[in-house]
Amino acid sequence: MARLLIIALLMLPTSTWALEPEVQAAKDEGMRLYGLGIAAESIPLLEPAAEAGDVDAMYYLGEVHRLRHMGMTQASMHWYLQAAEQGDVYAMLRLFQGGACTAGDECPEGYDDWHYAAMDIVKPQAEAGDLDAMLALFHTYRMLDESSRAGEWLESAAEAGQPEAQTIHGTQILDGRGWYWTNSRRLEAAEGWFRRAAEQGYVPAIDQLSSVLRDKGEYEEAWHWANKASDDGSYDSRLLIGACSLNPDEFPICLNDRDVVKGWAILHAIDVETQGAGLIRGSKRLREKLLTDDQMNEAEALAWEEWIDREPSLSRFPPRFGF
């Protein structure tokens, strides 16, 4: 792959043509399942879009195969290579991370490895002020083990208003980044970044903001943001609202009245939409004695009326390039 070709390709949209309606619908459902962590079932739904040239579908197929096998496989490499050939920087970083060049002899033409190809694409865009490119450059420098430069670009992206960068920055502060004399000051610093991203509607930041406010004992505002995140599709906050509806005494953040029918409806809807994945079945078993049989039947009917397939779709909101 020639260097100029790689750079030119990144200037194109990630999908350069519209998918057929049925292919687009399958991709949307595949992405919904991916967002809930239901990986295997998303593969046949994403493949038609990837085969039709959709770069996002190519990349996420690579992610699904990598995550299912906890590392690079022939299938994940195939789809990452397809996406990389269309200029997807994160696919290039995955190929570097998985040793595609050193172990698999799949190297980008004109470069020693894939992270250098990614750098050649994304750095000029970041320096020109592209917010998403700034975030991608943070990840690229991280792949190069240049933590200082990575941090600088993360902060630049956050300061410029990129919500995912703001959320990562706030999370790093909670994890110990930076010098803060007290834990309360650390919480306040992280809260500021989460709030900036939350006010842009970025759901992972809304979840984090609610969590920090809860840690600070500011339950009224924490409850407000938890409800906002639930309404916007957050799996974690939706589960919290359901648990609080069933038993408001369970957590200090619960500032609602008891409504066991609503609570069970929410938990049942999560169970249906996630196909029982995660801890939802256990969560339901712990609380099923709170309802009579009649209340449970009423709640399950309510789940189908109000909560299942509710928009926006329920999701765990995995980042495009997680750790």
C-alpha positions as CSV (number, residue, x, y, z in Angstrom):
1,M,0.0,0.0,0.0
2,A,1.6,3.3,-1.1
3,R,2.1,6.0,1.5
4,L,0.2,8.7,-0.5
5,L,-2.7,6.3,-1.1
6,I,-3.0,5.7,2.7
7,I,-3.1,9.4,3.4
8,A,-5.6,10.1,0.7
9,L,-7.9,7.3,1.8
10,L,-8.3,8.8,5.3
11,M,-9.8,11.9,3.7
12,L,-12.7,9.8,2.6
13,P,-15.7,9.2,4.8
14,T,-15.6,5.8,6.6
15,S,-18.3,4.6,4.3
16,T,-18.2,6.1,0.9
17,W,-21.5,4.8,-0.4
18,A,-24.9,4.0,1.1
19,L,-25.7,0.4,2.0
20,E,-28.7,-1.4,0.7
21,P,-31.6,-0.9,3.2
22,E,-31.6,-4.5,4.4
23,V,-27.8,-4.5,4.8
24,Q,-27.9,-1.3,6.7
25,A,-30.7,-2.7,9.0
26,A,-28.5,-5.8,9.6
27,K,-25.5,-3.7,10.4
28,D,-27.5,-1.5,12.8
29,E,-28.7,-4.6,14.6
30,G,-25.2,-6.0,14.7
31,M,-23.9,-2.8,16.2
32,R,-26.7,-2.8,18.8
33,L,-25.7,-6.3,19.9
34,Y,-22.0,-5.4,19.9
35,G,-22.9,-2.4,22.2
36,L,-24.5,-4.8,24.6
37,G,-21.5,-7.2,24.6
38,I,-23.3,-9.9,22.6
39,A,-20.4,-10.5,20.2
40,A,-20.9,-13.8,18.4
41,E,-24.4,-13.0,17.3
42,S,-23.2,-9.7,15.7
43,I,-20.9,-11.4,13.2
44,P,-23.4,-12.5,10.6
45,L,-25.2,-9.2,10.9
46,L,-22.0,-7.1,10.3
47,E,-20.5,-9.3,7.5
48,P,-22.8,-8.2,4.7
49,A,-22.0,-4.5,5.4
50,A,-18.3,-5.2,5.6
51,E,-18.4,-7.2,2.3
52,A,-20.2,-4.2,0.7
53,G,-17.3,-1.9,1.7
54,D,-18.5,-0.4,5.0
55,V,-15.3,0.4,6.9
56,D,-16.9,0.6,10.3
57,A,-18.4,-2.9,9.9
58,M,-14.9,-4.2,8.9
59,Y,-13.3,-2.7,11.9
60,Y,-15.9,-3.9,14.4
61,L,-15.8,-7.4,12.9
62,G,-12.1,-7.3,13.7
63,E,-12.9,-6.2,17.2
64,V,-15.5,-9.0,17.7
65,H,-13.1,-11.7,16.6
66,R,-10.2,-10.3,18.7
67,L,-12.3,-10.0,21.8
68,R,-13.9,-13.4,21.5
69,H,-10.5,-15.0,21.3
70,M,-8.6,-12.5,23.6
71,G,-6.1,-11.8,20.9
72,M,-5.4,-11.5,17.2
73,T,-6.8,-14.3,15.0
74,Q,-6.7,-14.9,11.3
75,A,-10.3,-13.6,11.1
76,S,-9.7,-10.5,13.1
77,M,-6.5,-9.7,11.1
78,H,-8.4,-10.2,7.8
79,W,-11.0,-7.6,8.8
80,Y,-8.5,-5.1,10.3
81,L,-6.4,-5.3,7.1
82,Q,-9.5,-4.6,5.1
83,A,-10.3,-1.5,7.2
84,A,-6.7,-0.4,7.3
85,E,-6.6,-0.5,3.5
86,Q,-9.4,2.1,3.6
87,G,-7.4,4.3,6.0
88,D,-8.9,3.3,9.4
89,V,-6.3,4.4,11.9
90,Y,-7.6,2.3,14.7
91,A,-7.5,-0.8,12.6
92,M,-3.8,0.0,11.9
93,L,-3.2,0.3,15.7
94,R,-4.8,-3.0,16.3
95,L,-2.6,-4.6,13.6
96,F,0.4,-3.2,15.3
97,Q,-0.8,-4.3,18.7
98,G,-1.5,-7.8,17.5
99,G,1.9,-8.2,15.8
100,A,0.5,-8.5,12.3
101,C,3.7,-7.2,10.8
102,T,6.3,-8.8,13.0
103,A,4.6,-12.2,13.4
104,G,2.2,-12.4,10.5
105,D,4.3,-10.7,7.8
106,E,1.4,-8.3,7.0
107,C,3.2,-4.9,6.9
108,P,2.1,-1.6,5.4
109,E,4.0,-0.7,2.2
110,G,6.5,2.0,2.9
111,Y,6.5,1.7,6.7
112,D,8.3,-0.5,9.3
113,D,5.0,-1.2,11.1
114,W,1.4,-0.2,11.3
115,H,1.6,2.4,14.1
116,Y,4.0,4.5,11.9
117,A,1.5,4.4,9.1
118,A,-1.2,5.5,11.5
119,M,1.0,8.3,12.8
120,D,1.6,9.6,9.2
121,I,-2.1,9.9,8.7
122,V,-3.4,11.2,11.9
123,K,-0.7,13.7,13.1
124,P,-1.3,16.3,10.4
125,Q,-5.0,16.2,11.0
126,A,-4.5,16.5,14.7
127,E,-2.2,19.4,14.3
128,A,-4.8,21.0,12.1
129,G,-7.3,20.9,14.9
130,D,-9.4,17.8,14.1
131,L,-10.7,16.7,17.5
132,D,-11.2,13.0,16.6
133,A,-7.7,12.9,15.2
134,M,-6.3,14.4,18.4
135,L,-7.9,11.5,20.3
136,A,-6.5,9.0,17.8
137,L,-3.0,10.6,18.1
138,F,-3.2,10.0,21.9
139,H,-3.8,6.3,21.2
140,T,-1.0,6.3,18.6
141,Y,1.6,7.8,21.0
142,R,0.4,5.3,23.6
143,M,1.2,2.5,21.2
144,L,4.7,4.0,20.8
145,D,5.1,4.0,24.6
146,E,5.5,7.8,24.5
147,S,3.2,8.5,27.5
148,S,4.2,12.1,27.9
149,R,3.2,13.0,24.3
150,A,0.1,10.8,24.6
151,G,-1.0,12.7,27.7
152,E,-0.4,16.0,26.0
153,W,-2.6,15.1,23.1
154,L,-5.3,13.7,25.3
155,E,-5.4,16.9,27.3
156,S,-5.4,19.0,24.1
157,A,-8.4,17.0,22.8
158,A,-10.2,17.3,26.1
159,E,-9.6,21.0,26.4
160,A,-10.8,21.5,22.8
161,G,-14.1,19.7,23.7
162,Q,-13.8,16.1,22.5
163,P,-16.1,14.3,24.9
164,E,-14.5,10.9,24.8
165,A,-11.1,12.5,25.5
166,Q,-12.7,14.4,28.4
167,T,-14.0,11.2,29.8
168,I,-10.7,9.3,29.5
169,H,-8.9,12.3,31.1
170,G,-11.4,12.3,34.0
171,T,-11.0,8.6,34.4
172,Q,-7.2,8.8,34.4
173,I,-7.4,11.5,37.2
174,L,-9.6,9.1,39.2
175,D,-7.0,6.4,38.6
176,G,-4.2,8.5,40.0
177,R,-3.0,10.8,37.2
178,G,-1.8,14.3,38.3
179,W,-1.0,15.7,41.7
180,Y,-3.9,16.3,44.1
181,W,-3.4,16.8,47.8
182,T,-6.7,15.3,48.8
183,N,-9.1,12.8,47.4
184,S,-11.9,15.4,47.4
185,R,-9.8,17.6,45.1
186,R,-9.2,14.6,42.8
187,L,-12.9,13.9,42.7
188,E,-13.7,17.5,41.9
189,A,-11.1,17.6,39.1
190,A,-12.5,14.4,37.5
191,E,-16.0,15.7,38.0
192,G,-15.2,18.8,36.0
193,W,-14.1,16.8,33.0
194,F,-17.1,14.3,33.2
195,R,-19.5,17.3,33.5
196,R,-18.1,18.9,30.3
197,A,-18.6,15.7,28.4
198,A,-22.0,14.9,30.0
199,E,-23.3,18.3,29.0
200,Q,-22.6,17.3,25.4
201,G,-24.8,14.2,25.9
202,Y,-21.9,11.7,25.9
203,V,-23.5,8.8,27.8
204,P,-20.3,7.2,29.3
205,A,-19.5,10.6,30.9
206,I,-23.0,10.9,32.2
207,D,-22.5,7.6,34.0
208,Q,-19.2,8.6,35.4
209,L,-20.5,12.0,36.5
210,S,-23.3,10.3,38.4
211,S,-20.8,7.9,40.0
212,V,-18.5,10.7,41.2
213,L,-21.4,12.7,42.6
214,R,-22.5,9.6,44.4
215,D,-19.0,9.2,45.9
216,K,-19.2,12.8,47.0
217,G,-22.5,12.2,48.7
218,E,-24.3,14.5,46.4
219,Y,-27.2,12.1,45.9
220,E,-29.8,14.4,44.5
221,E,-27.7,15.4,41.5
222,A,-26.3,11.9,41.1
223,W,-29.8,10.6,40.9
224,H,-30.7,13.2,38.2
225,W,-27.8,12.2,36.0
226,A,-28.4,8.4,36.6
227,N,-31.9,8.9,35.2
228,K,-30.6,10.9,32.3
229,A,-28.1,8.2,31.5
230,S,-30.8,5.5,31.7
231,D,-33.1,7.5,29.4
232,D,-30.2,7.8,26.9
233,G,-29.6,4.0,26.9
234,S,-27.0,3.3,29.5
235,Y,-27.1,-0.3,30.6
236,D,-25.6,0.4,34.0
237,S,-27.9,3.3,34.9
238,R,-30.9,1.5,33.6
239,L,-30.1,-1.5,35.8
240,L,-29.7,1.0,38.8
241,I,-33.0,2.6,38.1
242,G,-34.7,-0.8,38.0
243,A,-33.1,-1.9,41.3
244,C,-34.0,1.4,43.0
245,S,-37.6,1.0,41.8
246,L,-37.8,-2.4,43.4
247,N,-36.1,-1.4,46.6
248,P,-35.3,2.3,47.2
249,D,-33.5,1.3,50.4
250,E,-30.9,-0.7,48.5
251,F,-28.6,2.2,47.7
252,P,-28.2,5.8,49.1
253,I,-28.6,7.2,45.6
254,C,-32.1,5.9,45.2
255,L,-34.4,8.9,45.7
256,N,-37.6,7.4,44.3
257,D,-40.7,5.8,45.7
258,R,-41.0,2.0,45.6
259,D,-42.6,0.7,42.4
260,V,-42.0,-3.0,42.1
261,V,-43.9,-3.3,38.8
262,K,-41.8,-0.7,37.1
263,G,-38.6,-2.1,38.6
264,W,-39.2,-5.6,37.5
265,A,-40.3,-4.4,34.1
266,I,-36.9,-2.7,33.7
267,L,-35.0,-5.7,34.8
268,H,-37.0,-8.0,32.6
269,A,-36.5,-5.7,29.6
270,I,-32.8,-5.7,30.1
271,D,-32.8,-9.5,30.4
272,V,-34.7,-9.8,27.1
273,E,-32.6,-7.3,25.2
274,T,-29.3,-8.7,26.4
275,Q,-30.4,-12.3,26.0
276,G,-29.5,-12.9,29.6
277,A,-25.9,-11.8,29.2
278,G,-23.9,-10.5,32.1
279,L,-25.3,-10.5,35.7
280,I,-28.9,-9.7,34.9
281,R,-30.3,-13.1,35.6
282,G,-28.6,-13.2,39.0
283,S,-29.9,-9.7,39.7
284,K,-33.4,-10.8,38.9
285,R,-33.1,-13.9,41.1
286,L,-32.0,-11.8,44.1
287,R,-35.1,-9.6,43.8
288,E,-37.9,-11.9,42.6
289,K,-39.3,-12.4,46.1
290,L,-40.2,-8.7,46.2
291,L,-43.2,-9.3,43.8
292,T,-46.3,-11.4,43.8
293,D,-47.0,-13.6,40.8
294,D,-49.6,-11.1,39.6
295,Q,-47.2,-8.2,40.0
296,M,-44.6,-10.1,38.0
297,N,-47.0,-10.8,35.2
298,E,-48.0,-7.2,35.1
299,A,-44.4,-6.1,35.1
300,E,-43.4,-8.4,32.2
301,A,-46.3,-7.0,30.1
302,L,-45.2,-3.5,31.0
303,A,-41.6,-4.4,29.9
304,W,-42.9,-5.1,26.3
305,E,-45.1,-2.0,26.3
306,E,-42.6,0.6,27.5
307,W,-39.0,-0.7,27.9
308,I,-38.1,-3.3,25.3
309,D,-36.8,-1.8,22.0
310,R,-37.0,1.6,23.6
311,E,-35.0,4.4,21.8
312,P,-32.2,5.2,22.1
313,S,-31.1,1.6,22.2
314,L,-29.7,0.1,25.4
315,S,-25.9,-0.1,25.3
316,R,-22.8,-0.5,27.4
317,F,-21.2,2.1,25.1
318,P,-17.9,0.3,24.4
319,P,-15.2,2.8,23.1
320,R,-14.1,2.5,19.5
321,F,-10.6,1.8,20.7
322,G,-10.7,0.2,24.2
323,F,-7.8,-1.0,26.2
